[in-house]
């Protein structure tokens, strides 16, 4: 079993920056892909924002390319999302996601609100 705990959300003005962190604990030795998803409105499906493999390969949704950067520290079992040039449409609950090749795990979510 894996537990994921996010931190770093909050309220920021448009154009500002935030850094999200997600610390994994438990059976972390088997984790491979980690990433971030977001839900922009209640009832709306979660959207993939960015993912990163154990080796550092990354992928981003087009709307955040050039503004967001995902990284991970394998020694600390932590994945980060640096968000720059934030826009009102980035407002969402951001969820950490990790997968061990068999099971997927979710964090509890952290709210990011961007005021215009």
C-alpha positions as a Markdown table, in Angstrom:
| # | Residue | x | y | z |
|---|---|---|---|---|
| 1 | Unk | 0.0 | 0.0 | 0.0 |
| 2 | Unk | 1.1 | 3.5 | -0.8 |
| 3 | Unk | 0.1 | 6.8 | 0.8 |
| 4 | Unk | 0.4 | 10.1 | -1.0 |
| 5 | Unk | 0.3 | 13.5 | 0.8 |
| 6 | Unk | 0.2 | 16.7 | -1.2 |
| 7 | Unk | 1.1 | 20.2 | 0.0 |
| 8 | Unk | 1.7 | 23.6 | -1.5 |
| 9 | Unk | -1.7 | 24.7 | -2.8 |
| 10 | Unk | -3.2 | 28.0 | -2.0 |
| 11 | Unk | -4.4 | 31.3 | -3.4 |
| 12 | Unk | -2.3 | 33.2 | -5.9 |
| 13 | Unk | -2.8 | 36.1 | -8.4 |
| 14 | Unk | -2.7 | 35.5 | -12.1 |
| 15 | Unk | 0.9 | 35.5 | -13.3 |
| 16 | Unk | 2.2 | 34.2 | -10.0 |
| 17 | Unk | 3.8 | 30.9 | -9.1 |
| 18 | Unk | 3.2 | 27.9 | -6.8 |
| 19 | Unk | 5.0 | 24.7 | -6.1 |
| 20 | Unk | 3.2 | 21.6 | -5.2 |
| 21 | Unk | 4.8 | 18.6 | -3.4 |
| 22 | Unk | 3.7 | 15.1 | -3.1 |
| 23 | Unk | 5.4 | 12.7 | -0.6 |
| 24 | Unk | 4.9 | 9.0 | -1.0 |
| 25 | Unk | 5.2 | 6.5 | 1.9 |
| 26 | Unk | 4.6 | 2.9 | 2.3 |
| 27 | Unk | 5.5 | 0.4 | -0.4 |
| 28 | Unk | 7.3 | 3.0 | -2.5 |
| 29 | Unk | 10.0 | 0.7 | -3.8 |
| 30 | Unk | 7.7 | -0.4 | -6.6 |
| 31 | Unk | 6.5 | 3.0 | -7.8 |
| 32 | Unk | 7.3 | 3.9 | -11.3 |
| 33 | Unk | 5.1 | 6.7 | -12.9 |
| 34 | Unk | 4.1 | 9.6 | -10.7 |
| 35 | Unk | 2.1 | 12.6 | -11.7 |
| 36 | Unk | -0.4 | 15.3 | -11.2 |
| 37 | Unk | -4.0 | 15.5 | -12.2 |
| 38 | Unk | -6.6 | 18.2 | -11.6 |
| 39 | Unk | -10.3 | 18.6 | -11.3 |
| 40 | Unk | -11.4 | 22.1 | -12.4 |
| 41 | Unk | -15.0 | 21.9 | -11.2 |
| 42 | Unk | -17.1 | 19.5 | -9.1 |
| 43 | Unk | -18.4 | 16.7 | -11.2 |
| 44 | Unk | -15.9 | 17.3 | -13.9 |
| 45 | Unk | -13.5 | 14.5 | -14.8 |
| 46 | Unk | -9.9 | 14.7 | -13.5 |
| 47 | Unk | -7.5 | 15.9 | -16.2 |
| 48 | Unk | -3.9 | 14.7 | -16.5 |
| 49 | Unk | -1.6 | 17.6 | -16.0 |
| 50 | Unk | 1.9 | 16.1 | -16.0 |
| 51 | Unk | 3.6 | 12.7 | -15.4 |
| 52 | Unk | 7.1 | 11.7 | -14.8 |
| 53 | Unk | 8.8 | 8.2 | -15.0 |
| 54 | Unk | 11.4 | 6.9 | -12.7 |
| 55 | Unk | 14.0 | 7.7 | -15.3 |
| 56 | Unk | 12.8 | 11.3 | -15.6 |
| 57 | Unk | 10.8 | 11.2 | -18.8 |
| 58 | Unk | 8.0 | 13.7 | -18.7 |
| 59 | Unk | 4.7 | 14.4 | -20.5 |
| 60 | Unk | 2.4 | 17.4 | -20.1 |
| 61 | Unk | -1.0 | 18.4 | -21.2 |
| 62 | Unk | -0.8 | 21.1 | -23.9 |
| 63 | Unk | -2.4 | 23.8 | -21.8 |
| 64 | Unk | 0.5 | 23.8 | -19.3 |
| 65 | Unk | 3.5 | 23.3 | -21.5 |
| 66 | Unk | 6.1 | 25.9 | -21.0 |
| 67 | Unk | 4.6 | 27.0 | -17.7 |
| 68 | Unk | 4.6 | 24.0 | -15.5 |
| 69 | Unk | 7.5 | 21.7 | -14.7 |
| 70 | Unk | 7.3 | 18.3 | -13.0 |
| 71 | Unk | 10.2 | 16.8 | -11.2 |
| 72 | Unk | 10.9 | 14.0 | -8.7 |
| 73 | Unk | 13.4 | 13.2 | -6.0 |
| 74 | Unk | 13.5 | 9.4 | -6.0 |
| 75 | Unk | 15.6 | 9.4 | -2.8 |
| 76 | Unk | 12.8 | 11.3 | -1.0 |
| 77 | Unk | 10.0 | 9.6 | -2.8 |
| 78 | Unk | 8.6 | 13.0 | -3.7 |
| 79 | Unk | 7.3 | 14.5 | -6.8 |
| 80 | Unk | 6.9 | 18.2 | -7.4 |
| 81 | Unk | 5.0 | 20.5 | -9.7 |
| 82 | Unk | 6.4 | 23.9 | -10.3 |
| 83 | Unk | 3.6 | 26.1 | -11.7 |
| 84 | Unk | 4.6 | 29.5 | -13.2 |
| 85 | Unk | 2.6 | 32.1 | -15.1 |
| 86 | Unk | -0.6 | 30.8 | -13.5 |
| 87 | Unk | -3.9 | 31.6 | -15.1 |
| 88 | Unk | -7.4 | 31.7 | -13.7 |
| 89 | Unk | -8.2 | 28.6 | -15.7 |
| 90 | Unk | -5.6 | 26.7 | -13.7 |
| 91 | Unk | -7.9 | 26.9 | -10.7 |
| 92 | Unk | -8.6 | 23.4 | -9.6 |
| 93 | Unk | -8.0 | 20.7 | -7.0 |
| 94 | Unk | -4.7 | 19.1 | -7.9 |
| 95 | Unk | -4.2 | 15.4 | -7.1 |
| 96 | Unk | -1.0 | 13.4 | -6.9 |
| 97 | Unk | -1.0 | 10.1 | -8.6 |
| 98 | Unk | 1.4 | 7.2 | -8.4 |
| 99 | Unk | 1.4 | 3.8 | -10.1 |
| 100 | Unk | 3.4 | 0.6 | -9.3 |
| 101 | Unk | 2.6 | -1.2 | -12.5 |
| 102 | Unk | -0.4 | -3.0 | -10.9 |
| 103 | Unk | -2.2 | -0.5 | -8.7 |
| 104 | Unk | -2.8 | 3.2 | -8.9 |
| 105 | Unk | -2.9 | 5.5 | -5.9 |
| 106 | Unk | -4.3 | 9.0 | -5.3 |
| 107 | Unk | -3.6 | 11.7 | -2.8 |
| 108 | Unk | -6.3 | 13.6 | -1.1 |
| 109 | Unk | -5.9 | 16.7 | -3.3 |
| 110 | Unk | -4.8 | 20.3 | -2.7 |
| 111 | Unk | -6.7 | 23.4 | -3.8 |
| 112 | Unk | -5.1 | 25.9 | -6.1 |
| 113 | Unk | -7.0 | 29.1 | -6.7 |
| 114 | Unk | -5.8 | 31.7 | -9.2 |
| 115 | Unk | -7.4 | 35.1 | -9.0 |
| 116 | Unk | -7.6 | 37.2 | -12.1 |
